[in-house]
Amino acid sequence: MNLKIGDKAPSFEQKDQNGNIVKSSDFLGKKVVLYFYPKDDTPGCTAQACNLNENLPALTAKGFEIIGISVDGEKAHQKFIKKYDLKFTLLSDEDHQMVEAYGVWVEKSMYGRTYMGTARTTFIIDEQGIITDIISKVDTKNHTQQIIA
């Protein structure tokens, strides 16, 4: 599925880092930064999470809820949150429902080897659940600026 600006964001129901069910309907009436990242505690993903975490007051002042999503499990998310004192929710998409629905589960290649993985992508979703922006060229160290620019 190729989502575009103006599309209704696919609904979801996934577990967070503590095993609690989080639903897209929980966020109606709120602006959401839904960011997909490849793997907990890797250099780019850590830079991105820390940038968002450091700028959380500026993001929440603009009304944004931050939600990170990877195919890592709850335990990996818990370690990642604890290690970097992250103050936002991470969803575990081990069944690949969200990465598939949002079209970010793609073929990648490294060192001449191809494999399937998550394309680092951020979706900005408005209070009605409509996608207002898609950031596919994420600057991990300055991601907040891309969101609020």
ROSE-4610 file (N, C-alpha, C; in Angstrom, 1 decimal, always signed):
// ROSE-4610
residu = [M/M/M/N/N/N/L/L/L/K/K/K/I/I/I/G/G/G/D/D/D/K/K/K/A/A/A/P/P/P/S/S/S/F/F/F/E/E/E/Q/Q/Q/K/K/K/D/D/D/Q/Q/Q/N/N/N/G/G/G/N/N/N/I/I/I/V/V/V/K/K/K/S/S/S/S/S/S/D/D/D/F/F/F/L/L/L/G/G/G/K/K/K/K/K/K/V/V/V/V/V/V/L/L/L/Y/Y/Y/F/F/F/Y/Y/Y/P/P/P/K/K/K/D/D/D/D/D/D/T/T/T/P/P/P/G/G/G/C/C/C/T/T/T/A/A/A/Q/Q/Q/A/A/A/C/C/C/N/N/N/L/L/L/N/N/N/E/E/E/N/N/N/L/L/L/P/P/P/A/A/A/L/L/L/T/T/T/A/A/A/K/K/K/G/G/G/F/F/F/E/E/E/I/I/I/I/I/I/G/G/G/I/I/I/S/S/S/V/V/V/D/D/D/G/G/G/E/E/E/K/K/K/A/A/A/H/H/H/Q/Q/Q/K/K/K/F/F/F/I/I/I/K/K/K/K/K/K/Y/Y/Y/D/D/D/L/L/L/K/K/K/F/F/F/T/T/T/L/L/L/L/L/L/S/S/S/D/D/D/E/E/E/D/D/D/H/H/H/Q/Q/Q/M/M/M/V/V/V/E/E/E/A/A/A/Y/Y/Y/G/G/G/V/V/V/W/W/W/V/V/V/E/E/E/K/K/K/S/S/S/M/M/M/Y/Y/Y/G/G/G/R/R/R/T/T/T/Y/Y/Y/M/M/M/G/G/G/T/T/T/A/A/A/R/R/R/T/T/T/T/T/T/F/F/F/I/I/I/I/I/I/D/D/D/E/E/E/Q/Q/Q/G/G/G/I/I/I/I/I/I/T/T/T/D/D/D/I/I/I/I/I/I/S/S/S/K/K/K/V/V/V/D/D/D/T/T/T/K/K/K/N/N/N/H/H/H/T/T/T/Q/Q/Q/Q/Q/Q/I/I/I/I/I/I/A/A/A]
num = [1/1/1/2/2/2/3/3/3/4/4/4/5/5/5/6/6/6/7/7/7/8/8/8/9/9/9/10/10/10/11/11/11/12/12/12/13/13/13/14/14/14/15/15/15/16/16/16/17/17/17/18/18/18/19/19/19/20/20/20/21/21/21/22/22/22/23/23/23/24/24/24/25/25/25/26/26/26/27/27/27/28/28/28/29/29/29/30/30/30/31/31/31/32/32/32/33/33/33/34/34/34/35/35/35/36/36/36/37/37/37/38/38/38/39/39/39/40/40/40/41/41/41/42/42/42/43/43/43/44/44/44/45/45/45/46/46/46/47/47/47/48/48/48/49/49/49/50/50/50/51/51/51/52/52/52/53/53/53/54/54/54/55/55/55/56/56/56/57/57/57/58/58/58/59/59/59/60/60/60/61/61/61/62/62/62/63/63/63/64/64/64/65/65/65/66/66/66/67/67/67/68/68/68/69/69/69/70/70/70/71/71/71/72/72/72/73/73/73/74/74/74/75/75/75/76/76/76/77/77/77/78/78/78/79/79/79/80/80/80/81/81/81/82/82/82/83/83/83/84/84/84/85/85/85/86/86/86/87/87/87/88/88/88/89/89/89/90/90/90/91/91/91/92/92/92/93/93/93/94/94/94/95/95/95/96/96/96/97/97/97/98/98/98/99/99/99/100/100/100/101/101/101/102/102/102/103/103/103/104/104/104/105/105/105/106/106/106/107/107/107/108/108/108/109/109/109/110/110/110/111/111/111/112/112/112/113/113/113/114/114/114/115/115/115/116/116/116/117/117/117/118/118/118/119/119/119/120/120/120/121/121/121/122/122/122/123/123/123/124/124/124/125/125/125/126/126/126/127/127/127/128/128/128/129/129/129/130/130/130/131/131/131/132/132/132/133/133/133/134/134/134/135/135/135/136/136/136/137/137/137/138/138/138/139/139/139/140/140/140/141/141/141/142/142/142/143/143/143/144/144/144/145/145/145/146/146/146/147/147/147/148/148/148/149/149/149]
x = [+0.8/+0.0/+0.9/+0.6/+1.4/+0.5/+0.8/+0.0/+0.5/-0.4/+0.0/-0.7/-0.2/-0.8/-2.2/-3.1/-4.5/-5.3/-4.5/-5.1/-5.5/-6.5/-6.8/-5.7/-5.1/-4.0/-4.7/-4.0/-4.5/-4.7/-5.8/-6.0/-5.1/-4.8/-4.0/-4.4/-3.9/-4.1/-2.9/-1.9/-0.7/-0.3/+0.6/+1.1/+2.3/+2.3/+3.4/+4.5/+5.5/+6.6/+6.3/+5.1/+4.7/+3.6/+3.3/+2.3/+0.9/+0.7/-0.6/-1.1/-2.3/-2.9/-3.1/-2.5/-2.6/-3.4/-4.4/-5.2/-5.2/-5.3/-5.2/-6.4/-7.5/-8.7/-8.4/-7.4/-7.0/-6.5/-6.1/-5.5/-6.3/-7.6/-8.5/-8.6/-8.5/-8.6/-7.2/-6.1/-4.8/-3.9/-2.9/-1.9/-0.9/-0.5/+0.4/+1.6/+2.8/+4.0/+4.2/+3.9/+4.0/+5.3/+6.3/+7.6/+8.0/+8.3/+8.8/+10.3/+10.9/+12.4/+12.8/+14.0/+14.4/+14.7/+15.4/+15.8/+16.3/+15.8/+16.2/+17.7/+18.2/+19.6/+20.6/+20.3/+21.3/+21.6/+22.8/+23.2/+22.1/+21.6/+20.6/+19.3/+18.9/+17.6/+17.8/+18.9/+19.2/+19.3/+19.9/+20.0/+18.7/+17.8/+16.5/+15.6/+15.6/+14.8/+15.3/+16.6/+17.2/+16.8/+16.9/+16.5/+15.0/+14.2/+12.7/+12.6/+13.3/+13.1/+13.6/+14.8/+15.3/+14.4/+13.7/+12.8/+11.3/+11.1/+9.7/+8.9/+9.4/+8.6/+8.2/+9.0/+8.7/+7.6/+7.7/+6.7/+5.4/+5.4/+4.1/+3.5/+4.3/+3.7/+3.0/+3.4/+2.7/+1.5/+1.3/+0.1/+0.4/+1.7/+2.0/+2.2/+1.6/+1.9/+3.0/+4.0/+5.1/+4.9/+4.9/+4.8/+5.9/+6.8/+7.8/+7.3/+7.6/+7.3/+8.4/+8.7/+9.6/+9.1/+9.7/+9.3/+10.0/+10.7/+11.3/+10.2/+10.6/+9.6/+9.6/+8.7/+8.5/+9.8/+10.5/+11.7/+12.8/+13.0/+13.9/+13.5/+12.2/+11.7/+12.0/+11.7/+12.0/+13.4/+14.3/+15.8/+16.1/+15.6/+15.9/+15.4/+14.2/+13.6/+14.4/+14.8/+15.5/+16.9/+17.6/+19.0/+19.0/+18.0/+18.1/+17.0/+16.3/+15.3/+14.3/+13.8/+12.8/+11.5/+10.8/+9.6/+8.3/+8.4/+7.3/+7.1/+5.9/+5.5/+6.3/+6.7/+7.2/+6.2/+5.8/+4.9/+5.7/+5.3/+6.0/+5.1/+5.7/+5.0/+5.6/+5.7/+6.4/+5.6/+4.3/+3.5/+3.5/+4.2/+4.4/+3.1/+2.0/+0.8/+0.9/+1.6/+1.7/+2.7/+3.8/+4.8/+4.2/+3.4/+2.8/+1.7/+0.8/-0.3/+0.2/+1.3/+1.8/+2.8/+3.1/+3.9/+5.4/+5.9/+7.3/+8.1/+7.5/+8.2/+8.7/+10.0/+10.6/+11.8/+12.2/+13.4/+14.6/+15.6/+16.7/+18.0/+19.1/+20.3/+21.5/+22.4/+23.6/+24.7/+25.8/+27.0/+26.6/+25.8/+25.4/+24.4/+23.8/+22.8/+21.5/+20.4/+19.1/+18.3/+17.5/+16.7/+15.5/+14.5/+13.3/+13.6/+13.2/+13.3/+12.4/+12.5/+11.6/+12.3/+11.6/+12.1/+11.8/+12.9/+12.7/+11.8/+10.6/+9.6/+8.7/+8.4/+7.5/+6.3/+5.1/+3.8/+3.3/+2.9/+2.3/+0.8/+0.0/-1.4/-2.2/-3.2/-4.0/-5.0/-5.8/-6.8/-7.9/-8.1/-9.1/-8.6/-7.3/-6.7/-6.2/-6.1/-5.6/-4.1/-3.4/-2.0/-1.8/-1.0/-0.8/+0.7/+1.5/+2.9/+3.5/+4.4/+5.2/+6.7/+7.5/+8.9/+9.6/+10.1/+10.8/+12.3/+12.8/+14.2/+14.5/+14.5/+14.7/+16.1/+16.3/+17.5/+17.5/+18.2/+18.0/+18.5/+19.5/+20.0/+19.2/+18.4/+17.6/+16.1/+15.6/+14.3/+13.2/+13.3/+12.3/+12.1/+13.2/+13.2/+12.4/+12.5/+11.8/+10.3/+9.9/+8.5/+7.9/+8.5/+7.9/+8.2/+9.0/+9.3/+8.1]
y = [-1.2/+0.0/+1.2/+2.1/+3.4/+4.5/+4.8/+5.9/+7.2/+8.2/+9.6/+10.6/+11.8/+12.9/+13.0/+13.1/+13.2/+11.9/+10.8/+9.5/+9.3/+8.5/+8.1/+7.2/+7.4/+6.5/+5.2/+4.1/+2.7/+2.6/+2.0/+1.8/+0.7/+0.7/-0.3/-0.6/-1.8/-2.2/-3.1/-2.6/-3.3/-3.1/-3.9/-3.9/-2.9/-2.1/-1.2/-2.0/-1.3/-1.9/-2.6/-2.3/-3.0/-4.0/-4.3/-5.3/-4.8/-3.4/-2.8/-2.6/-2.9/-2.7/-1.2/-0.7/+0.7/+0.6/+1.4/+1.5/+2.9/+2.9/+4.2/+5.0/+4.4/+5.2/+6.0/+5.5/+6.2/+7.6/+7.9/+9.1/+10.1/+9.7/+10.6/+11.9/+13.0/+14.3/+14.8/+14.0/+14.4/+14.3/+15.1/+15.0/+14.0/+13.1/+12.0/+12.0/+11.8/+11.5/+10.0/+9.3/+7.9/+7.5/+7.1/+6.9/+5.5/+5.0/+3.6/+3.6/+2.7/+2.6/+1.2/+0.9/-0.5/-1.3/-0.8/-1.7/-0.9/-1.4/-0.8/-0.8/+0.3/+0.4/+0.2/+0.7/+0.8/+2.3/+2.6/+4.0/+5.0/+4.7/+5.7/+5.7/+4.6/+4.5/+5.2/+5.1/+5.7/+7.2/+7.7/+9.1/+9.7/+9.0/+9.5/+9.6/+8.5/+8.4/+9.5/+9.6/+10.6/+12.1/+12.3/+13.6/+14.0/+13.0/+13.2/+13.4/+12.6/+12.6/+14.0/+14.4/+15.7/+16.9/+16.7/+17.8/+17.6/+16.6/+16.2/+17.5/+18.3/+19.5/+20.4/+20.6/+21.4/+20.7/+19.4/+18.6/+18.6/+18.3/+18.3/+19.6/+20.7/+22.1/+22.3/+21.7/+21.8/+20.8/+20.0/+19.1/+17.7/+17.4/+16.0/+15.0/+13.8/+12.6/+11.8/+11.3/+10.6/+9.1/+8.3/+6.9/+6.3/+5.5/+4.8/+3.3/+2.8/+1.4/+0.7/-0.5/-1.4/-2.8/-3.7/-5.1/-5.8/-5.0/-5.6/-5.9/-6.9/-7.3/-6.3/-6.6/-5.7/-5.6/-6.7/-6.7/-5.8/-5.9/-5.0/-3.6/-3.3/-1.9/-1.4/-2.3/-1.9/-1.5/-2.4/-2.1/-0.7/-0.5/+0.7/+1.9/+1.8/+3.0/+3.2/+2.2/+2.3/+2.9/+2.4/+2.8/+4.3/+4.8/+6.2/+7.1/+6.5/+7.3/+7.9/+7.1/+7.6/+7.8/+8.9/+9.3/+9.2/+8.3/+8.1/+6.6/+6.3/+4.9/+4.3/+3.0/+2.3/+1.1/+0.9/-0.3/-1.4/-2.6/-3.8/-4.3/-4.4/-4.9/-6.2/-7.1/-8.4/-9.2/-9.0/-9.7/-8.9/-7.8/-7.0/-6.4/-6.4/-5.8/-4.3/-3.5/-2.1/-1.8/-2.4/-2.1/-2.4/-3.5/-3.9/-2.8/-2.5/-1.6/-0.2/+0.2/+1.6/+1.5/+0.3/+0.2/+0.5/+0.2/+0.5/-0.8/-2.0/-3.2/-3.5/-3.2/-3.2/-4.0/-4.3/-5.0/-4.0/-4.4/-3.5/-4.3/-3.6/-4.4/-3.8/-4.6/-4.2/-5.2/-4.7/-5.6/-6.6/-6.2/-7.1/-8.1/-8.1/-9.0/-8.3/-8.9/-8.3/-9.0/-8.2/-8.7/-7.8/-8.2/-7.4/-6.7/-5.4/-4.6/-3.4/-2.7/-1.5/-0.3/+0.4/+1.7/+2.8/+3.5/+4.5/+5.6/+5.7/+6.7/+7.2/+8.5/+9.1/+9.6/+9.3/+9.8/+10.8/+12.0/+13.0/+12.8/+12.6/+12.3/+13.3/+13.9/+15.0/+14.4/+15.3/+14.9/+14.0/+14.0/+13.2/+11.9/+11.6/+10.4/+10.5/+11.7/+11.9/+12.2/+11.6/+11.8/+13.2/+14.0/+15.4/+15.6/+14.6/+14.7/+13.3/+13.0/+11.7/+12.1/+11.8/+12.1/+10.7/+10.6/+9.3/+9.5/+10.7/+11.0/+11.6/+10.7/+11.1/+11.5/+12.6/+13.1/+12.7/+11.6/+11.0/+12.0/+12.8/+13.7/+15.0/+15.3/+16.6/+16.3/+15.2/+14.8/+15.7/+16.2/+17.2/+18.3/+18.9/+20.0/+19.7/+18.4/+18.0/+18.0/+17.6/+17.5/+18.9/+19.8/+21.0/+22.1/+21.8/+22.9/+23.3]
z = [+0.0/+0.0/+0.0/-0.9/-1.0/-0.4/+0.9/+1.5/+1.0/+1.0/+0.6/+1.6/+1.5/+2.3/+1.9/+2.9/+2.7/+2.9/+2.9/+3.2/+4.6/+4.9/+6.3/+6.7/+7.9/+8.4/+8.7/+8.4/+8.7/+10.2/+10.6/+12.1/+12.6/+13.9/+14.5/+15.9/+16.3/+17.7/+18.0/+18.8/+19.0/+20.5/+20.9/+22.3/+22.4/+23.5/+23.8/+24.5/+25.0/+25.6/+26.9/+27.5/+28.7/+28.5/+27.2/+26.9/+27.0/+27.1/+27.1/+25.6/+25.4/+24.0/+23.7/+22.6/+22.2/+20.9/+20.8/+19.5/+18.9/+17.6/+16.9/+17.3/+17.7/+18.1/+19.4/+20.2/+21.4/+21.1/+19.9/+19.5/+18.7/+18.5/+17.8/+18.6/+17.9/+18.7/+19.0/+18.7/+19.0/+17.7/+17.7/+16.6/+16.9/+16.0/+16.3/+15.3/+15.9/+15.1/+15.3/+14.2/+14.2/+13.4/+14.1/+13.4/+13.5/+12.3/+12.1/+12.0/+12.7/+12.7/+12.7/+12.1/+11.9/+13.2/+14.2/+15.3/+16.5/+17.7/+18.9/+19.1/+19.7/+20.2/+19.1/+17.9/+16.8/+16.6/+16.0/+16.0/+15.5/+14.3/+13.7/+14.5/+14.9/+15.7/+17.0/+17.6/+18.9/+18.7/+17.7/+17.4/+17.2/+16.5/+16.2/+17.5/+18.2/+19.5/+20.5/+20.6/+21.5/+21.1/+19.8/+19.3/+19.6/+19.4/+19.7/+21.2/+22.0/+23.5/+24.0/+23.5/+24.0/+23.6/+22.6/+22.1/+22.4/+23.3/+23.6/+24.1/+24.9/+25.4/+24.2/+23.2/+22.1/+21.2/+21.1/+20.3/+21.0/+22.3/+23.1/+23.1/+23.2/+23.2/+21.9/+20.8/+19.5/+19.4/+20.5/+20.5/+20.0/+19.8/+19.2/+20.3/+20.0/+20.7/+19.9/+20.5/+19.8/+20.0/+19.0/+19.0/+18.1/+18.6/+17.8/+17.6/+16.4/+16.1/+15.4/+15.9/+15.2/+15.4/+14.7/+14.8/+15.9/+16.8/+18.0/+19.0/+19.9/+20.9/+22.1/+23.0/+24.2/+25.1/+25.3/+26.1/+25.5/+24.2/+23.5/+23.7/+23.6/+23.8/+25.2/+26.2/+27.6/+27.8/+27.3/+27.5/+26.8/+25.6/+24.8/+25.6/+26.1/+26.9/+28.1/+28.8/+30.1/+29.8/+28.8/+28.5/+28.2/+27.5/+27.0/+27.7/+28.7/+29.5/+28.5/+27.6/+26.6/+27.3/+26.9/+27.6/+26.7/+25.7/+24.8/+24.6/+24.0/+23.8/+22.6/+22.7/+21.6/+21.4/+20.2/+19.9/+19.3/+19.7/+19.2/+18.0/+16.8/+15.6/+15.2/+16.1/+15.8/+14.7/+14.6/+13.5/+12.2/+12.1/+10.9/+10.4/+11.2/+10.7/+10.4/+11.2/+11.0/+9.9/+9.9/+8.8/+7.4/+7.4/+6.1/+5.8/+6.7/+6.5/+6.1/+6.6/+6.3/+5.1/+4.6/+3.4/+3.7/+4.9/+5.2/+5.4/+5.1/+5.1/+3.7/+3.5/+2.1/+2.0/+0.7/+0.4/+0.6/+1.3/+1.6/+1.1/+1.0/+0.7/+1.5/+1.9/+2.6/+2.3/+1.9/+1.6/+0.6/-0.4/-1.5/-1.2/+0.0/+0.4/+0.5/+0.0/+0.1/+1.2/+1.9/+3.0/+3.1/+3.9/+4.2/+5.5/+5.5/+6.7/+6.7/+7.8/+8.0/+7.4/+6.5/+5.9/+7.0/+7.4/+8.4/+7.8/+8.4/+7.8/+9.0/+8.9/+9.9/+9.2/+9.9/+9.4/+10.5/+10.0/+10.9/+10.6/+11.7/+11.5/+12.4/+11.7/+12.4/+13.4/+14.0/+15.0/+14.5/+13.1/+12.5/+12.0/+12.2/+11.7/+10.2/+9.7/+8.3/+8.3/+7.4/+7.2/+6.6/+7.3/+6.9/+6.4/+6.7/+6.2/+6.3/+5.4/+5.4/+5.2/+6.2/+6.1/+5.8/+4.6/+4.2/+4.2/+4.1/+4.2/+5.6/+6.6/+8.0/+8.3/+8.9/+9.4/+10.9/+11.2/+12.6/+13.7/+13.4/+14.4/+14.5/+13.6/+13.5/+13.2/+13.6/+13.2/+13.7/+14.9/+15.4/+14.5/+14.0/+13.1/+11.8/+11.3/+10.2/+10.5/+11.7/+12.1/+12.3/+13.0/+13.3/+12.3/+11.3/+10.3/+9.5]
